[in-house]
Amino acid sequence: MVKDAIATGATIEEAQQSAIRSLNAPDDADVQFEVLQFPEKKKFGLFGGKQAEVRAFYEAKEEKPKKVATVKKSSGAKAKAQQKAEKPANQKKEKAAAPKKTAEEKKGASPKKAEKAAEKPAEPREAVSMEEAPEQVKKAYAYLKTVIEGLGIENYDIDVTKAGKEYFFEVSSEDNYSLLIGRRGETLDSIQYLTRLAANRGKEDGKSVRISINVGDYREKRERTLKDIARKNGRRVRKYGRNMTLNPMNPSERRIIHTTIAEMEGLQSYSIGSDADRR
């Protein structure tokens, strides 16, 4: 049984909080959200505009009423014989009541196999020495060091590897390097973007180098999280037959979502919105 509540707010977050309060779900409930209307700003700050509208829902557990068996009063051996006769009969009824799996339910096992399909092995990486590295990679290395030290991080290492035409900068530190990552990796993505600009400044598109930056194992953890989110929401779409809208993501994160959904039979995904609100 699905319970839901719809609420509005100036932002999606406010609408979600209002919907949660209206839903009054138990603490252990797995509450999900569906965005029905994205907020729109007023024209010239005077008229028009729309509030965000969100639907919150969760699957409530139904408590099945316990069956109370009634036994007619009888005496002696006759009563015992009657109880013995009723016991196997009740068991047969209970077994018969169990529904058989339909063809659709049996077929539903195939998408799970697709979800567990083995991914293609990553291209092997080779270590890169800064003494022999291309000039653009040296520029990227120097710029990244400036950023890290500018944030007050002193004890750190940068390992550079290469796979194909892409260079990977792996940052490790004994200090708290959460400053390099930021909320949902936003700071790390910005540092990566600026490092690419610093490395490829003045170079033509065909001669630019691709640079990826990772701090600790954040990228791997984030990828696993995104795949779990995609599979979890994909299964809910199958179950409830309704579209699901995820939070805004950068292009690389949306690519992970699209790739994971593509592995799930009968599902497809697409992006909506623009700029920072694209999801």
N, C-alpha and C positions, 0 to 999 in steps of 0.2 A: 504494500500500500504506500503510495507516494503522497507526502504532505508538502504543500508549497505555500509561499507567500510572495506577493508582489509589492514593491515599494519604490519610491522615487527619491531623488536627491540632487543636489547641485553637481556632484561628481559621482562616478561609478562607485567609489569607495563609500561615500555617504549613503548611497542607495543600498549597498550591500549590508552595511551595519543596520540600517532601518529594517531591511527585510529579515535579518537574523532576529532582531527584537520581536518582530511580528510573528515569526515562525515559532519562537519559543521551543526550539528543538532541545533534546537532551544533550548532555555534554559529550557523550560518545557517538553522537550522530555524525555521519559523513555528509555534511551539507555542501551542496554544489550550487553554482550560480549560472544563470543564463541572462545575458544582456539583451533586453528587449528594445531599448532606445539609448543611443549615445547622446551625451549632452551637447547642446548647440548654443553658442553664445548669442546674445541679443545684438541685433543690428544697431549700430551707433550707440549701443548701451541703453536703448530706450524701448524697443519693441521686438517682438519675435522671440526666438530662442526656445529651447526645450530642456527640460530636466532629464537626467539619466533615469532610466527605468530598469530595474533588475528583478529577476525572479529567483528566489532561493528555494531549494527543494531537497528533500532527503527521503530515503526509503525507510518507512517505519516498520518495525517488526510487529507482526500480528501475533497475538497470544491466542492460541487455539483453546477453546473451552474443553475442559476435561469431561469425558463421558462417564456418567455414573450408571453403573450396571444395577438394575433392579432384579431381585430374585424373589420369586413367589415363595411364601412360607409353606414349608412341607416338613414332615417329620421323618426321623429315622433314616433308614437306608434309602428311601425314595428321594429325600432331599439331596443326599450325597451323590446318588446316581445322576440326578438332574444337574448338579453343579459340574460334574465331570463331563456330561454331555454338552453343556453350554460352553465350556472352556475351549475345546478345539474348534467349535463352531465360530466363536468370536475371533480366534486366531486366523481362521480361514477368511473371515470377512475383512479383517485388517489387512491381510496380504492382498486381497482382491482390490482393496480401496487404493492401494499404491498405484499412481498413474504410470503408465508406460511412457518411455521416452518417444517423442514424436520424431519424424524424419528430419524436421527442421532443427530440433535440439541436437540430434546426432550430427547433423551437418555443421552445427555451430562449432564443433571441435576443430575444423580445418583452419579457421583464422588463427587459433592459438598456435598451431604449428607454424604458420607464417610468421607470427610474432617472434618465435624462437629461432627463426632462420639464421644461419651463421652469416656474420658479416664478412666482407672481403678483407683479407689481411692488409694492414697498412704497409705502405712502401717503406723499406728499411732506411734508417737514417745513418748518415756518416758524420763523424765529428769534424768541426771546422776550426782551424787555427786562425787567430786574428792576424798573425804575421802574413799568412798566405791568402786571407779572405779578400774578396773584391772591395773596392773603395766604398761602395754603397753600404755594404755590411759593416764596415768599420765605422762609417758615419752613424749608422743605427745603433751600434754598440756604444759609441761615445755619448750619443744623445740619451739613451736609456740609462746609462750610469749617472748622467747629470740629473735626470728626473728622480731616480731612486735616492740619491744623496740629498737632493733638494727637499725630500720628504722626511729627512732625518734618519734614514735607515743606513747603518754603518756596516754591520756584519752581513755581507751578502755575497753570492756567487752568481755568475751568469755563464751558463753553458750554451754554446751555439752548435746546432747540428743542421744538416741539410738533407732534404729528400726531394729529388727531382729539381725543380726550379724554386722551391720554397725553402726559406731559412727559418729555423725555430730557435727562439731565445727563451731558455728555461731559467727563471729566477728562483733561487733558494736563499733562505735567510734564517738566522737564529732569532732575529728580532720579530716583532709583531708586524707582519707585512700586509695586514688587512687594509691599510691605507692604499696599497697598490691595486687592490681588487675593487673595493667599494660595494655599493648595493647592487646585487645581481650582476656583478662584473662590469658595471658601467664605467668605473674609473679605469679598469684594465683595458677595456675596449677603446677608451679615449687615448690612453697612453700608446696603445698599439697603432692607432690611426695617426697620431702625431709623429711617432717614430718612423712610420712608412713615409710620411711627408718629408721628414728630415733626410731620410736616406735617398729618396728619389727626386729631390728638388733639382730642377734643371734637366732632368732626363726625359727622353721621349717615352711614350707608353710602351713601345716594344722593347725598350731597354731597361725598364724599371724592374726591381726585384720584389718578390712577395715576402712579407715578413709576418710571422705569427709570434706572439708573446704569451707565455704562460707563467703563472706564479704558483709554486708548489705543484699540486695536482688539481688546481681549481678547474681547468678546462675539462678534464676527464670526469670529475664529479658532477659538474654542471651538465655535461652531455648525458650522463646516466640519469640525472634528475629529469631532464627534458624528455627523454625516451619514456621514462616511467609515467610522466604526466600525459604524454601523447597516448600511450597504451591504455591508461586508466580511463581517460576521457573518451577514447575510441570505443571501449567496451560499454560505457554508459550510453553513448549515442546509439549503439546497437540495441541496448536494452530498452531505452525509453523512446527511441525513434524521434529524438529532437536534436537540433543543432546545438553545439557547444561553442562558446567564444572564450578564448584564452586571453591572458594579459598581453600588453604590448611587448614585442621582442625585437631584437636587432636581426638583420638579414641572416646571419649565420645560425642563430638559434631557431628562426622560423624554418630554415632549411632542414634542421634536424627533425623538427615536428613533422614537416611535409614528408620527409623520407620514411619516418617511422609509421605514419598513417598509411602511406602507400603500400606498406608490407601487410596491412590488415585488409582482408578480403571484404569487398563490398563497401569500403569507406573511401572518401576523398576529402581533401582539405584545400582551403584557399585563403589568401590574405585579404584583409580589409583595412580601411583607414589609411592615413598618410603620415609621413614624417615620424615623429616620436610616438604617435598614437597608432602606428601600423601594427597589426596583430594577426 
